Amino acid sequence: MAKKLFVGGLAWATTSEGLRKAFEEFGEVIDAKVITERETGRSRGFGFVTLADDAAASTAISEMDGKELEGRAIRVNEANQPKPVSGGRRHS
């Protein structure tokens, strides 16, 4: 099952492609995205990587958390999954 990882502390110059390449050694990367500001397109300093399986994700967390990527020590952990939205408003 695929697992999404949060990657924080990214250098401003890190791209989504650079993020993908950094994590490919651990297994199949389904998605890698550096989050950017809408107005400027500048990196917000964090991103997400989705790996194809749990074992690859666990290895990536233990190997990459605290490691240097493009001159910055990064933080890697399991991403918080969004909570499901409940049914909406009730009409009385």
Long-range contacts (C-beta under 8 A, 24 or more apart in sequence): 1-53, 1-54, 2-30, 2-50, 2-51, 2-52, 2-53, 3-50, 3-51, 3-53, 3-54, 3-56, 3-57, 3-78, 4-48, 4-49, 4-50, 4-78, 4-79, 4-81, 5-48, 5-49, 5-50, 5-51, 5-57, 5-60, 5-61, 5-76, 5-77, 5-78, 5-79, 6-46, 6-48, 6-75, 6-76, 6-77, 6-78, 6-79, 6-80, 7-46, 7-47, 7-48, 7-49, 7-64, 7-74, 7-75, 7-76, 8-45, 8-46, 8-74, 8-75, 8-76, 9-45, 9-46, 9-72, 9-73, 9-74, 9-75, 10-34, 10-43, 10-45, 10-46, 10-47, 10-69, 10-70, 10-72, 10-74, 11-43, 11-69, 11-70, 11-71, 11-72, 12-42, 12-43, 12-45, 13-43, 13-70, 14-43, 14-47, 14-69, 14-70, 14-72, 16-47, 18-69, 18-70, 19-47, 19-49, 20-49, 22-64, 22-69, 23-49, 23-51, 23-60, 23-64, 26-51, 26-56, 26-57, 26-59, 26-60, 26-63, 26-64, 27-51, 27-52, 27-53, 27-55, 27-56, 27-57, 27-59, 27-60, 28-52, 28-53, 28-56, 48-79
